[in-house]
Amino acid sequence: MENKVKKFFGKFILGFSKILNKIFEKIISGLSFVVDLLSRFSIYLILLGIGIFFLGFFAIPILFILLTSYVFWIIIFVFFVLPFLGKKFISFLKYLNYTMCEYLNDYGNYLIGNINSFRNFNEHSKMYYKKQQEQRQREREQRQREEREQWERRFNSFNEFFTSNQSGFYQNYNSQGFYNDYTNSYSNYQDPYVDFKNKFEKCCRTLELEDYDVDFYKVKLQYRILAKKYHPDLNHDKDATEKFQEINSAFEFLTQENIKRYKEIIKK
């Protein structure tokens, strides 16, 4: 009798978990649509504000009217504050959806007898953050792979261009007009090696590295220091988020492979 009651409650919990998951998905989908819509409108409002600012003296009366109007502050709240809070709330709902539903699934299967033990809520919470971290890592690796392939295409294209034109140049450099044609075409062709070198050095400066002769250990250590310093959850300066994004982008570029490539380029 006791086993039948457990199985009944187990099936009930599994069914409730599915319903709860559907509810969360609908709410998250609806909120995401609203937040995205408000974010798009906020861009137009920013452009409008810039236009009013550049009106000069004519903008002063308009600004005074806007700042003293409660409608203006409602618009600011709806189109700027709500999208920011909405994104945070959506992230929280995704966290709740995963942890609650996974916990209920585990507990339901345990009552039915499909598994011998079940994880508690805190364990599922840790698993959620671990999965999020793994997802971010996969996305970072994908971006690095795509950027690496893009650089390879540029290097190969440039090498082919340079090799084919160089042979023609040395064979015909005495011909009047060819030298100018060649140098003009070469000067208009952007050298990817120079671009790569400039980007590498800019990323080093972003991470506040002392010089460009770095290894991945130094890069990783400096990244952790700056990421902790400028993380938006810890640093509430208005420029902290932008700085944090720049630091992440620089760290993504300064891979072991790119460090090796940079050292090969400067030796040439």
N, C-alpha and C positions, 0 to 999 in steps of 0.2 A: 504493500500500500504506500509506504513511504517513498519507494523508488518511483512509483507512478506519479505521485505528487511532485517529486523533483523534476521528472521529465516534462510534466505539464507546465510547470513554472519555467523550465528551461526553454521550451518551445515558445511560451508566451514572451519571454525576454528576447529571444531571437527575432520574433515578429515585431516586437516593439522597437528593437534596434533598427530594423529595416525602415520602419515608418519614420523614426527619428532622423535617420540619415537622409531620407527624401525631403523632410521638412527643412533640415539644415541646408541642403543643396538648393532648394527653391529660394530660401531667404538670402543665401550667399549670392546666388545668381541675380536676384532682384536688386540687392544692394550694390553689387558690382556695376550693374547697368546704370543705376542712378548716380553713383559716384563718378563713373566715366563721363556721363552726360554733363554733370556739374563741372567737372574738370575742364571739359572742352569749352564750356561757356566762360569759365574763368580766364582762359587765354584771351578771348575777345575783350573781356573787361579790362585786362591788363593793357592791351593795345589802346583801348579807349582812354584809359588813365594816362598813358604816355602822350597821347594826342592832346589831351587837356593840359598836361604839364607844359608842353611846348607852345601853347598859346600865349604864354607869358602873362602880361598884366591882365589880359582878358580872362585868364583862368582863375584869378584870385577871388572874384565874387562867386564864381561857380564852385570853387573849392570850399568857400565859407558856407555856402548853402548846403553842399553835400555833407560836410562834417557836422553840421548842426541838425541834420535830418536823420530821424530814426530809421527811415527806409534805406538810407545808404548803409547803415551799420547792419541792418538785416541782410542786405545783399552781400556784404562782406562775409557775414557769418555763413550764409547759405552756400555761396560759391567758392569760398576759400577755406573756412574753418571746417565745415561739414565734410568736404572731400578728404581732408587730412584725417579727421577723426574716423570717417567712414572706412578708410583703408586699414586703420588700426583695428577697428571693430571687426572688419571682415577677416583679418588675420586671426583674431581671437576666436571667431566663430569656426574657422577651419580647424583651429586647435581643439576646440570643444567637440566638434563633429568627429574628428579622428579618435580622440582619447575616450570619449563616452561610448561611441558605437563599438570600438574595438574591445573596450572593457566589458560591455554588455554581451558581445558575441562570445568572448572568452568564458564569461560566467555562465551564459546559457548553455554552451557546449559542455561545460564542466558538469552542470546539473543533469544534462541528458546522459552523460557518460562517454562523450566522444573524446574527451581529454581527461588526464588524471589530475591536473592542477591548472590554475589560472593566474594571470598576472594582475596585480592590483593597479589602481588608477595611476599612481605615481610612476610605475614602470612603463605604462603606456604613454605617459607624458614624456618620459625620457626617450622612448622610441620615436615619438613624433618629432622631437627636436633633432634626433639623430638622422631621421629620414630627410628632414629639411636641410640639414647640413650636407648630406650626401647628394641631394638634388642640386644644391648650389654648387657643389664641387663638380658634378657632371656638367652643369651649364657653363662653369668656368673653363673646364677642359674643352668643351665644344667650341667656345669662343676662341680659345687659344689655338685649337686645331684649324679653325677657319681662317684666323689671322695668319697662321704659319703657312697655310696653303696659298693665301693671297700674296704673301711676300715671295714665296717660291715662284709663283707665276710671274711676278714682276722681275725677279732676278733673272729667270730664264729668258724672258722676253727681251730684257735689256742686253743680256749677253749675246743673244742671237743677233740683235740689231747692231751691236757694237762690232761683233766679229765680221758680219757680212759687209758692213760699211767700211771697216778698217782695211780689209783686204782690197776693196775697190779704191780706197783712198791712196794706199801706198803704190798701187799699180798706175794710178792716173794723176798723181799729185802735180805733175808738170803741166797737165792740161789746164788751160786758162778757164777759170770759172768753177771747176770742180771742187777746188779747195773751199771756196766760199759756200758752195751748196752743201758740202759735207759738214762744215763747221756750223752752219745755220741749223741743219737738221739735227745735229748732235746737241746743240745748245737748247733746242726746243724739246728734246727728249729728257724727261726728268729722271735723274739718276737715283734708282732705288737704294743704292748703297749709302748715298749721302742722306736720303730720307730716313733710312734705318738708323744710321749713326746719330742723327739729330734727335730722333724719337727716343732712342736708348738713353742719351745724355739728359734729355728732358725728364724722363722717368726717374733717373737717378737723382736729379735735383728735386723732384716732387717728393721722393722718399728721404730727402735731406742727407744723402750719402756724401761722404767727404770727398770722394773722387769717383772716377768711372772705372777704375781697376777693381772691380768687386767680384765676389763669389756669391753663390746662392744663399749661403749661410748668413752673410752680412745683410743681404736683401731681406731675407725672411725675418731676421732679428729686428731690423729697423722698421719693417712693416708692422710687426706686432706692437712696437712701441707707439708708432703714430696712429695705428688703428684704435688702440685703446684711448689715446689722447683725444682723437677727433670723432669717436663714435657718437652718433646723435643721441643715444640714450644716456651718455655720460657728459657730453659737451653740448650745452644749450645755446652756444653762440649762433648767430644767424647764418654764418658761413660754414658751420661745422659739417653739415650734410654734404655740401658741394665738395669740401676738402676731403671728406671721407671717401666720396666716390672717385675723386682724382687719385687718391692713395690706392684704392682697390684696382683701378685701371692700370696704374703704374706697376703694381705688384704682378698683375696678370701678364704684363708684357715682359717683365724681367725674369724670364724662365732660364733654366740652365742652358737650354739650347740657344736662346738669344744672347746670353752672356758669352757663350763660346763663339757665336757668329760675330759679335761685336769685336772681340779680341782678334779674330782673323781679319776683319775689315781694316782695323787700324794698323795692322802689320804690313798691309800692302803699300 
